[in-house]
Amino acid sequence: MNFPHLVSLAAYLASCGVLCLRFTCKGLNVAYRTKAFKAVVEYLKLSEDYKLSGVFLAGRSMGSRAAASVIRQLSQDDDDDDDFIRGLICLSYPLHRPKLQSKLRDEDLLFLRCPVLFVSGSADEMCEKQLLEGVASKMKAPKKIHWIDKANHGMAVKGRTADDVMEEINAQVFSWLRETVELEHK
């Protein structure tokens, strides 16, 4: 939750008028994180305090994997298919373990129907560019991939400041959110 990229993104989106809720999970396994993420989404969906008509889920690395899993689970659990989850933002999606490209973590991605934005580094050792593009081509959901040139899994780029990289990420995410919401209202 306090990863600099997530703090920066939430602050940027809030400055643009987007309500952001950040939370963290202490568990390191994806099943635990998915369960926690699902509880938060179900709370927001039923909350009388917020009365939200929909949300976009986002996560970084394993958090984006957990978010994709939550969307899949909720769509299977939800008989009325009310479109509460409007989209998914995946920062540094961990498509595979480093040097283990033969075992992809794509099963939840292939099931998604809501719009998805991937923001990944072109040198990410956990998300080889050609492999993500191949998975994206098989997805039924509307999707967009924004590559951060020469960035690794942590979005570090030799010769660029972290703030500069974050400005690019933040602008891409906000632009995609705005485009996605505008398409919903046409």
FIKOLZA-1660 file (N, C-alpha, C; in steps of 0.1 Angstrom, whole numbers, plus 5000, padded with zeros to 4 digits):
% residues 186
   i   px   py   pz ch aa at
   1 5008 4988 5000  A  M  N
   1 5000 5000 5000  A  M CA
   1 5009 5012 5000  A  M  C
   2 5020 5012 5007  A  N  N
   2 5028 5024 5008  A  N CA
   2 5039 5024 4997  A  N  C
   3 5038 5015 4988  A  F  N
   3 5048 5014 4977  A  F CA
   3 5047 5028 4970  A  F  C
   4 5059 5034 4967  A  P  N
   4 5058 5048 4962  A  P CA
   4 5050 5050 4949  A  P  C
   5 5049 5039 4941  A  H  N
   5 5041 5041 4928  A  H CA
   5 5026 5042 4932  A  H  C
   6 5022 5034 4942  A  L  N
   6 5007 5034 4946  A  L CA
   6 5004 5047 4953  A  L  C
   7 5013 5052 4961  A  V  N
   7 5011 5065 4968  A  V CA
   7 5010 5076 4958  A  V  C
   8 5019 5076 4949  A  S  N
   8 5019 5087 4938  A  S CA
   8 5006 5086 4930  A  S  C
   9 5003 5074 4926  A  L  N
   9 4991 5073 4917  A  L CA
   9 4978 5077 4924  A  L  C
  10 4977 5073 4937  A  A  N
  10 4965 5076 4944  A  A CA
  10 4964 5091 4946  A  A  C
  11 4975 5098 4950  A  A  N
  11 4975 5112 4951  A  A CA
  11 4972 5119 4938  A  A  C
  12 4978 5115 4927  A  Y  N
  12 4975 5121 4914  A  Y CA
  12 4960 5120 4911  A  Y  C
  13 4955 5107 4912  A  L  N
  13 4941 5105 4908  A  L CA
  13 4932 5114 4917  A  L  C
  14 4935 5114 4930  A  A  N
  14 4927 5122 4940  A  A CA
  14 4927 5137 4936  A  A  C
  15 4939 5142 4931  A  S  N
  15 4940 5156 4927  A  S CA
  15 4932 5159 4914  A  S  C
  16 4929 5148 4907  A  C  N
  16 4920 5149 4895  A  C CA
  16 4905 5146 4898  A  C  C
  17 4902 5145 4911  A  G  N
  17 4888 5143 4915  A  G CA
  17 4884 5128 4915  A  G  C
  18 4893 5119 4915  A  V  N
  18 4890 5105 4915  A  V CA
  18 4891 5100 4930  A  V  C
  19 4880 5095 4935  A  L  N
  19 4880 5089 4949  A  L CA
  19 4889 5076 4949  A  L  C
  20 4898 5075 4958  A  C  N
  20 4907 5064 4958  A  C CA
  20 4907 5058 4972  A  C  C
  21 4906 5045 4973  A  L  N
  21 4907 5038 4986  A  L CA
  21 4919 5028 4985  A  L  C
  22 4928 5030 4993  A  R  N
  22 4940 5021 4994  A  R CA
  22 4939 5013 5006  A  R  C
  23 4943 5000 5005  A  F  N
  23 4944 4991 5016  A  F CA
  23 4956 4982 5014  A  F  C
  24 4959 4975 5024  A  T  N
  24 4970 4965 5023  A  T CA
  24 4967 4952 5029  A  T  C
  25 4974 4942 5026  A  C  N
  25 4973 4929 5031  A  C CA
  25 4986 4924 5036  A  C  C
  26 4987 4919 5048  A  K  N
  26 5000 4914 5053  A  K CA
  26 5004 4901 5048  A  K  C
  27 4994 4893 5043  A  G  N
  27 4997 4880 5038  A  G CA
  27 5004 4881 5024  A  G  C
  28 5014 4872 5022  A  L  N
  28 5022 4872 5010  A  L CA
  28 5016 4863 4999  A  L  C
  29 5006 4855 5002  A  N  N
  29 5001 4846 4991  A  N CA
  29 4989 4852 4984  A  N  C
  30 4987 4849 4972  A  V  N
  30 4977 4855 4964  A  V CA
  30 4963 4851 4968  A  V  C
  31 4961 4839 4974  A  A  N
  31 4948 4835 4978  A  A CA
  31 4943 4844 4990  A  A  C
  32 4952 4847 4999  A  Y  N
  32 4949 4856 5011  A  Y CA
  32 4946 4870 5006  A  Y  C
  33 4954 4875 4997  A  R  N
  33 4952 4888 4992  A  R CA
  33 4939 4889 4984  A  R  C
  34 4936 4879 4977  A  T  N
  34 4923 4879 4969  A  T CA
  34 4911 4879 4978  A  T  C
  35 4912 4871 4989  A  K  N
  35 4901 4871 4999  A  K CA
  35 4899 4885 5005  A  K  C
  36 4910 4891 5009  A  A  N
  36 4909 4905 5015  A  A CA
  36 4904 4915 5005  A  A  C
  37 4909 4914 4993  A  F  N
  37 4904 4924 4982  A  F CA
  37 4889 4922 4980  A  F  C
  38 4885 4909 4979  A  K  N
  38 4871 4906 4977  A  K CA
  38 4862 4912 4988  A  K  C
  39 4867 4911 5001  A  A  N
  39 4859 4917 5012  A  A CA
  39 4858 4932 5011  A  A  C
  40 4868 4938 5006  A  V  N
  40 4867 4953 5004  A  V CA
  40 4857 4956 4993  A  V  C
  41 4858 4949 4982  A  V  N
  41 4849 4952 4971  A  V CA
  41 4834 4950 4975  A  V  C
  42 4832 4939 4982  A  E  N
  42 4818 4936 4987  A  E CA
  42 4813 4946 4997  A  E  C
  43 4822 4951 5005  A  Y  N
  43 4818 4962 5015  A  Y CA
  43 4815 4975 5007  A  Y  C
  44 4823 4978 4997  A  L  N
  44 4820 4990 4989  A  L CA
  44 4807 4989 4982  A  L  C
  45 4804 4977 4976  A  K  N
  45 4792 4975 4969  A  K CA
  45 4780 4977 4977  A  K  C
  46 4780 4972 4989  A  L  N
  46 4768 4973 4998  A  L CA
  46 4768 4985 5008  A  L  C
  47 4778 4993 5008  A  S  N
  47 4780 5003 5017  A  S CA
  47 4769 5014 5016  A  S  C
  48 4763 5017 5027  A  E  N
  48 4754 5029 5027  A  E CA
  48 4761 5042 5028  A  E  C
  49 4774 5041 5033  A  D  N
  49 4782 5053 5035  A  D CA
  49 4786 5059 5022  A  D  C
  50 4789 5051 5012  A  Y  N
  50 4795 5056 4999  A  Y CA
  50 4785 5056 4988  A  Y  C
  51 4776 5046 4987  A  K  N
  51 4766 5046 4976  A  K CA
  51 4773 5047 4962  A  K  C
  52 4782 5038 4960  A  L  N
  52 4790 5039 4947  A  L CA
  52 4782 5031 4936  A  L  C
  53 4782 5036 4924  A  S  N
  53 4776 5029 4913  A  S CA
  53 4786 5019 4906  A  S  C
  54 4799 5021 4909  A  G  N
  54 4809 5013 4903  A  G CA
  54 4823 5017 4908  A  G  C
  55 4832 5007 4905  A  V  N
  55 4846 5010 4909  A  V CA
  55 4855 5004 4898  A  V  C
  56 4867 5009 4898  A  F  N
  56 4878 5003 4891  A  F CA
  56 4888 4997 4901  A  F  C
  57 4892 4985 4899  A  L  N
  57 4902 4979 4908  A  L CA
  57 4916 4981 4902  A  L  C
  58 4925 4982 4911  A  A  N
  58 4939 4984 4906  A  A CA
  58 4948 4977 4916  A  A  C
  59 4960 4973 4911  A  G  N
  59 4970 4967 4920  A  G CA
  59 4983 4967 4913  A  G  C
  60 4993 4966 4921  A  R  N
  60 5007 4965 4916  A  R CA
  60 5012 4951 4919  A  R  C
  61 5018 4945 4909  A  S  N
  61 5024 4932 4910  A  S CA
  61 5014 4922 4915  A  S  C
  62 5016 4915 4926  A  M  N
  62 5007 4905 4931  A  M CA
  62 4993 4911 4934  A  M  C
  63 4993 4924 4937  A  G  N
  63 4980 4930 4940  A  G CA
  63 4971 4931 4927  A  G  C
  64 4978 4933 4916  A  S  N
  64 4970 4933 4903  A  S CA
  64 4965 4919 4900  A  S  C
  65 4973 4909 4903  A  R  N
  65 4969 4895 4901  A  R CA
  65 4957 4892 4910  A  R  C
  66 4958 4896 4923  A  A  N
  66 4946 4894 4932  A  A CA
  66 4934 4901 4927  A  A  C
  67 4935 4913 4922  A  A  N
  67 4924 4921 4917  A  A CA
  67 4917 4914 4905  A  A  C
  68 4925 4908 4896  A  A  N
  68 4920 4900 4885  A  A CA
  68 4912 4888 4890  A  A  C
  69 4918 4882 4900  A  S  N
  69 4911 4870 4906  A  S CA
  69 4898 4874 4912  A  S  C
  70 4898 4885 4919  A  V  N
  70 4885 4890 4926  A  V CA
  70 4875 4892 4915  A  V  C
  71 4878 4899 4904  A  I  N
  71 4869 4902 4894  A  I CA
  71 4863 4888 4888  A  I  C
  72 4871 4879 4886  A  R  N
  72 4867 4866 4881  A  R CA
  72 4857 4859 4891  A  R  C
  73 4861 4859 4904  A  Q  N
  73 4853 4853 4914  A  Q CA
  73 4839 4860 4915  A  Q  C
  74 4839 4873 4916  A  L  N
  74 4827 4880 4917  A  L CA
  74 4818 4878 4905  A  L  C
  75 4823 4878 4893  A  S  N
  75 4815 4876 4882  A  S CA
  75 4809 4862 4881  A  S  C
  76 4816 4852 4887  A  Q  N
  76 4810 4839 4888  A  Q CA
  76 4800 4838 4899  A  Q  C
  77 4802 4845 4910  A  D  N
  77 4792 4845 4921  A  D CA
  77 4780 4853 4919  A  D  C
  78 4781 4863 4910  A  D  N
  78 4771 4873 4908  A  D CA
  78 4761 4870 4897  A  D  C
  79 4749 4865 4901  A  D  N
  79 4739 4861 4891  A  D CA
  79 4733 4873 4883  A  D  C
  80 4733 4885 4889  A  D  N
  80 4726 4896 4881  A  D CA
  80 4736 4904 4873  A  D  C
  81 4749 4901 4874  A  D  N
  81 4759 4907 4865  A  D CA
  81 4757 4922 4864  A  D  C
  82 4758 4930 4875  A  D  N
  82 4754 4944 4875  A  D CA
  82 4765 4953 4872  A  D  C
  83 4777 4949 4867  A  D  N
  83 4788 4957 4863  A  D CA
  83 4793 4967 4873  A  D  C
  84 4793 4963 4886  A  F  N
  84 4798 4972 4896  A  F CA
  84 4813 4974 4894  A  F  C
  85 4820 4964 4889  A  I  N
  85 4835 4966 4886  A  I CA
  85 4836 4971 4872  A  I  C
  86 4840 4983 4870  A  R  N
  86 4840 4989 4857  A  R CA
  86 4853 4987 4849  A  R  C
  87 4864 4983 4856  A  G  N
  87 4876 4980 4849  A  G CA
  87 4887 4976 4859  A  G  C
  88 4899 4973 4853  A  L  N
  88 4910 4968 4861  A  L CA
  88 4923 4975 4856  A  L  C
  89 4931 4980 4865  A  I  N
  89 4944 4986 4862  A  I CA
  89 4955 4977 4868  A  I  C
  90 4963 4972 4860  A  C  N
  90 4974 4963 4864  A  C CA
  90 4988 4969 4862  A  C  C
  91 4994 4973 4873  A  L  N
  91 5007 4979 4873  A  L CA
  91 5017 4967 4875  A  L  C
  92 5026 4965 4866  A  S  N
  92 5036 4954 4868  A  S CA
  92 5030 4941 4870  A  S  C
  93 5020 4937 4862  A  Y  N
  93 5014 4924 4864  A  Y CA
  93 5024 4913 4863  A  Y  C
  94 5025 4904 4873  A  P  N
  94 5035 4893 4873  A  P CA
  94 5030 4881 4865  A  P  C
  95 5032 4882 4852  A  L  N
  95 5026 4872 4843  A  L CA
  95 5033 4858 4845  A  L  C
  96 5046 4859 4849  A  H  N
  96 5054 4847 4851  A  H CA
  96 5064 4849 4862  A  H  C
  97 5070 4839 4867  A  R  N
  97 5081 4840 4876  A  R CA
  97 5093 4844 4868  A  R  C
  98 5103 4851 4874  A  P  N
  98 5115 4854 4866  A  P CA
  98 5122 4841 4861  A  P  C
  99 5125 4841 4848  A  K  N
  99 5131 4830 4841  A  K CA
  99 5123 4818 4840  A  K  C
 100 5110 4819 4843  A  L  N
 100 5101 4808 4842  A  L CA
 100 5089 4811 4833  A  L  C
 101 5092 4815 4820  A  Q  N
 101 5082 4820 4811  A  Q CA
 101 5072 4809 4806  A  Q  C
 102 5075 4796 4809  A  S  N
 102 5067 4785 4804  A  S CA
 102 5054 4784 4813  A  S  C
 103 5054 4789 4824  A  K  N
 103 5042 4788 4833  A  K CA
 103 5036 4802 4835  A  K  C
 104 5026 4805 4827  A  L  N
 104 5020 4818 4827  A  L CA
 104 5009 4819 4838  A  L  C
 105 5007 4831 4844  A  R  N
 105 4996 4833 4853  A  R CA
 105 4986 4841 4846  A  R  C
 106 4979 4835 4836  A  D  N
 106 4970 4842 4828  A  D CA
 106 4955 4838 4829  A  D  C
 107 4953 4827 4837  A  E  N
 107 4939 4822 4838  A  E CA
 107 4928 4832 4841  A  E  C
 108 4931 4840 4851  A  D  N
 108 4921 4850 4854  A  D CA
 108 4919 4861 4844  A  D  C
 109 4930 4865 4837  A  L  N
 109 4930 4875 4827  A  L CA
 109 4921 4871 4815  A  L  C
 110 4922 4858 4812  A  L  N
 110 4915 4853 4800  A  L CA
 110 4900 4853 4803  A  L  C
 111 4896 4853 4815  A  F  N
 111 4882 4852 4819  A  F CA
 111 4875 4866 4819  A  F  C
 112 4883 4876 4821  A  L  N
 112 4878 4890 4823  A  L CA
 112 4870 4895 4811  A  L  C
 113 4860 4903 4814  A  R  N
 113 4852 4910 4804  A  R CA
 113 4852 4925 4805  A  R  C
 114 4856 4930 4817  A  C  N
 114 4857 4945 4819  A  C CA
 114 4870 4950 4813  A  C  C
 115 4870 4963 4810  A  P  N
 115 4882 4969 4804  A  P CA
 115 4894 4967 4813  A  P  C
 116 4906 4965 4807  A  V  N
 116 4918 4963 4815  A  V CA
 116 4930 4972 4809  A  V  C
 117 4937 4978 4818  A  L  N
 117 4949 4986 4814  A  L CA
 117 4961 4979 4821  A  L  C
 118 4970 4975 4813  A  F  N
 118 4983 4970 4818  A  F CA
 118 4993 4981 4816  A  F  C
 119 5001 4984 4827  A  V  N
 119 5012 4993 4826  A  V CA
 119 5024 4985 4831  A  V  C
 120 5033 4982 4822  A  S  N
 120 5044 4973 4824  A  S CA
 120 5057 4978 4819  A  S  C
 121 5068 4974 4824  A  G  N
 121 5081 4978 4819  A  G CA
 121 5085 4969 4808  A  G  C
 122 5091 4974 4798  A  S  N
 122 5095 4966 4786  A  S CA
 122 5107 4957 4790  A  S  C
 123 5113 4959 4802  A  A  N
 123 5124 4950 4807  A  A CA
 123 5120 4943 4820  A  A  C
 124 5107 4942 4821  A  D  N
 124 5102 4935 4834  A  D CA
 124 5105 4920 4833  A  D  C
 125 5112 4916 4843  A  E  N
 125 5117 4902 4843  A  E CA
 125 5105 4892 4847  A  E  C
 126 5094 4898 4851  A  M  N
 126 5082 4889 4855  A  M CA
 126 5070 4891 4845  A  M  C
 127 5073 4898 4834  A  C  N
 127 5063 4900 4824  A  C CA
 127 5069 4904 4810  A  C  C
 128 5074 4893 4804  A  E  N
 128 5080 4895 4791  A  E CA
 128 5070 4901 4781  A  E  C
 129 5075 4911 4774  A  K  N
 129 5066 4919 4765  A  K CA
 129 5059 4910 4755  A  K  C
 130 5066 4902 4748  A  Q  N
 130 5059 4893 4738  A  Q CA
 130 5049 4884 4744  A  Q  C
 131 5051 4879 4756  A  L  N
 131 5042 4870 4763  A  L CA
 131 5029 4878 4767  A  L  C
 132 5031 4890 4773  A  L  N
 132 5019 4897 4777  A  L CA
 132 5011 4901 4764  A  L  C
 133 5017 4905 4754  A  E  N
 133 5010 4908 4741  A  E CA
 133 5002 4896 4736  A  E  C
 134 5008 4884 4737  A  G  N
 134 5002 4872 4733  A  G CA
 134 4989 4869 4742  A  G  C
 135 4991 4871 4755  A  V  N
 135 4979 4868 4764  A  V CA
 135 4968 4879 4760  A  V  C
 136 4972 4891 4759  A  A  N
 136 4963 4902 4756  A  A CA
 136 4955 4899 4743  A  A  C
 137 4962 4893 4733  A  S  N
 137 4955 4890 4721  A  S CA
 137 4944 4879 4722  A  S  C
 138 4945 4871 4733  A  K  N
 138 4935 4861 4735  A  K CA
 138 4924 4866 4745  A  K  C
 139 4926 4877 4751  A  M  N
 139 4916 4882 4760  A  M CA
 139 4904 4887 4753  A  M  C
 140 4892 4884 4759  A  K  N
 140 4879 4889 4753  A  K CA
 140 4876 4903 4758  A  K  C
 141 4882 4907 4769  A  A  N
 141 4880 4921 4775  A  A CA
 141 4887 4931 4766  A  A  C
 142 4881 4943 4766  A  P  N
 142 4888 4955 4760  A  P CA
 142 4901 4957 4768  A  P  C
 143 4912 4958 4761  A  K  N
 143 4925 4960 4769  A  K CA
 143 4934 4970 4762  A  K  C
 144 4943 4975 4770  A  K  N
 144 4953 4984 4765  A  K CA
 144 4966 4981 4773  A  K  C
 145 4977 4981 4766  A  I  N
 145 4990 4979 4773  A  I CA
 145 4998 4992 4770  A  I  C
 146 5003 4997 4781  A  H  N
 146 5013 5009 4780  A  H CA
 146 5026 5004 4785  A  H  C
 147 5036 5004 4777  A  W  N
 147 5049 5000 4780  A  W CA
 147 5058 5011 4785  A  W  C
 148 5064 5010 4796  A  I  N
 148 5074 5020 4801  A  I CA
 148 5087 5015 4796  A  I  C
 149 5093 5022 4787  A  D  N
 149 5105 5018 4780  A  D CA
 149 5116 5016 4790  A  D  C
 150 5122 5004 4789  A  K  N
 150 5134 5000 4796  A  K CA
 150 5131 4998 4811  A  K  C
 151 5119 4999 4816  A  A  N
 151 5116 4997 4830  A  A CA
 151 5116 4983 4834  A  A  C
 152 5121 4980 4846  A  N  N
 152 5120 4966 4852  A  N CA
 152 5107 4964 4860  A  N  C
 153 5106 4954 4867  A  H  N
 153 5094 4951 4874  A  H CA
 153 5090 4961 4885  A  H  C
 154 5101 4967 4890  A  G  N
 154 5099 4978 4900  A  G CA
 154 5097 4992 4894  A  G  C
 155 5096 4992 4880  A  M  N
 155 5095 5004 4872  A  M CA
 155 5107 5014 4873  A  M  C
 156 5118 5008 4877  A  A  N
 156 5130 5016 4876  A  A CA
 156 5136 5016 4862  A  A  C
 157 5140 5028 4858  A  V  N
 157 5146 5030 4844  A  V CA
 157 5159 5037 4846  A  V  C
 158 5170 5031 4841  A  K  N
 158 5183 5038 4842  A  K CA
 158 5182 5051 4834  A  K  C
 159 5186 5061 4840  A  G  N
 159 5187 5074 4833  A  G CA
 159 5174 5083 4835  A  G  C
 160 5164 5077 4842  A  R  N
 160 5152 5085 4845  A  R CA
 160 5149 5085 4860  A  R  C
 161 5144 5096 4865  A  T  N
 161 5140 5096 4879  A  T CA
 161 5127 5089 4881  A  T  C
 162 5126 5084 4894  A  A  N
 162 5114 5077 4898  A  A CA
 162 5102 5086 4895  A  A  C
 163 5103 5099 4899  A  D  N
 163 5092 5109 4897  A  D CA
 163 5088 5110 4882  A  D  C
 164 5098 5110 4873  A  D  N
 164 5095 5111 4859  A  D CA
 164 5087 5099 4854  A  D  C
 165 5091 5087 4859  A  V  N
 165 5084 5075 4855  A  V CA
 165 5070 5075 4860  A  V  C
 166 5069 5080 4873  A  M  N
 166 5055 5080 4879  A  M CA
 166 5046 5090 4872  A  M  C
 167 5052 5101 4867  A  E  N
 167 5044 5111 4860  A  E CA
 167 5038 5104 4847  A  E  C
 168 5046 5096 4840  A  E  N
 168 5041 5089 4828  A  E CA
 168 5030 5079 4832  A  E  C
 169 5033 5071 4843  A  I  N
 169 5023 5061 4847  A  I CA
 169 5010 5068 4851  A  I  C
 170 5011 5078 4859  A  N  N
 170 4999 5085 4864  A  N CA
 170 4991 5091 4853  A  N  C
 171 4997 5097 4843  A  A  N
 171 4990 5103 4832  A  A CA
 171 4983 5093 4824  A  A  C
 172 4990 5081 4822  A  Q  N
 172 4984 5071 4814  A  Q CA
 172 4972 5065 4821  A  Q  C
 173 4973 5063 4834  A  V  N
 173 4962 5057 4841  A  V CA
 173 4950 5066 4841  A  V  C
 174 4952 5079 4844  A  F  N
 174 4941 5089 4844  A  F CA
 174 4935 5090 4830  A  F  C
 175 4943 5091 4820  A  S  N
 175 4938 5092 4806  A  S CA
 175 4929 5079 4803  A  S  C
 176 4934 5067 4806  A  W  N
 176 4926 5055 4804  A  W CA
 176 4913 5055 4812  A  W  C
 177 4914 5059 4824  A  L  N
 177 4901 5060 4832  A  L CA
 177 4891 5069 4826  A  L  C
 178 4896 5081 4822  A  R  N
 178 4887 5091 4816  A  R CA
 178 4881 5085 4803  A  R  C
 179 4889 5079 4794  A  E  N
 179 4884 5073 4782  A  E CA
 179 4874 5062 4784  A  E  C
 180 4877 5054 4794  A  T  N
 180 4868 5043 4797  A  T CA
 180 4854 5048 4802  A  T  C
 181 4855 5057 4811  A  V  N
 181 4842 5063 4816  A  V CA
 181 4834 5070 4805  A  V  C
 182 4841 5077 4797  A  E  N
 182 4835 5084 4786  A  E CA
 182 4828 5074 4776  A  E  C
 183 4834 5063 4774  A  L  N
 183 4829 5053 4765  A  L CA
 183 4816 5047 4771  A  L  C
 184 4816 5045 4785  A  E  N
 184 4804 5040 4791  A  E CA
 184 4792 5049 4790  A  E  C
 185 4794 5062 4788  A  H  N
 185 4784 5072 4788  A  H CA
 185 4779 5076 4774  A  H  C
 186 4785 5069 4764  A  K  N
 186 4781 5072 4750  A  K CA
 186 4769 5063 4746  A  K  C
% end
